[in-house]
């Protein structure tokens, strides 16, 4: 790993961990600003994470095992998951589906510059 990238990642990790430690002491207005400012970083981190995971899955071609980095290694495990097929159930038995569906308002928070 390039020295600058390694140093930048170490600095970024340190800064984020420090913000998490200080968060309980911040005023609400400061917490709102911190959360808003970190949205972009969170999206960038997720994009990196998603891309690397996709590449690892392709590299392992569905076979469990490791992919080595320079300092870390990634492990691909195949974990059984059961998912409810909501669309299939809705089509097969719409009355029962409707009987157990519940609509409610969910709080959603967005941030915008004042």
N, C-alpha and C positions, 0 to 999 in steps of 0.2 A: 504494500500500500504506500502510495506517495506520502512523504513526510508531512507536507502541508495538509493533505486530506486527513491524515491520522490526527494531527494536532487540532484541526478545525472540529473534528468529531468529538475529541476529548473535551475541548472547550465548550462546545454546544451541550454535551451531556452535563458537564459541571454547571453551566448556567441554568439549564432547565431544572436540575435537581435543587439548585439554590433557590430558584423562584418557588418551587413546591414547598420548601422549608419555610420561606418567608410568607407564604400565602395566608396562613391563619392570622397574622398580625396586620395585614393590609385592611384598609377601609373598603367598604363595599364599592365605592366609585373606582378605587384603584383595581380591585378584583375584576370589575367589568372591563376596564381598559386592558388589563393583562389578558383576559380571555379573548377579547376581540383581536388583539394584536397577535395572539398565538394561533388564530384560525388558519392563517396562511401557512405557518410552519407545520401545523397538523396535517394540512392537505399535502404539503410537499413530502412529509415523512411517510404518509400513507401511500403516495404515488411510488416512492422509492421501495417501500416494503412490498407492495403489490407486484411491482416489476421484478424484483429479485425472486420473490416466491414463484412467480410464473416461470422464470428461467430455470429455477431449481427443479420444478415439476417436470419441465421439458427435458432437462438434462438427465433426470432419473427415469424418465419414461414409464412412470407408474410403478416403479420398483422401489421398495423401501431402501434407505441407505443414506450416506453422507455426501455432502459436497463441501469441500474444504475452501475456506478463505485463507488469508495469510495469518490472521490471529484467531479467528473463530471458525466453527464449522456448523453447517446447517444439516439438520436431520429431517428426512422425509419419512413420516410414518403414515401408514394407511390405517385409519380409525373408522370402524363401522359407525354409520350414522343413519338413524331412521328419521325421515321427514314426512310430515303429513301433507298429502297432495290435495291441497285445498281446492284447486280448480277442478280436478277430477271429481272430488266429492260433491262440489257444487253442481256440476253437470249431472252426476248420477242420482243425486237426491236433493233437489233444490229446496223442498219444504223443510227437511231436517236442517239443512245448511242455514236457511233463513231463521229457523227457530233458535239456533245457537249463536247467531251473529249479533253482535252488540256494537252499536255506534256510540262513540263518545268523543269529546274534544280532548285532544292531547296538547299539552303546553309545548310550544316550540319557540325557541329564542333565536333571534338573529341579531347581528350587530351592524350598526351603521355609524358613520362619522357624524358628529354633532355639527 
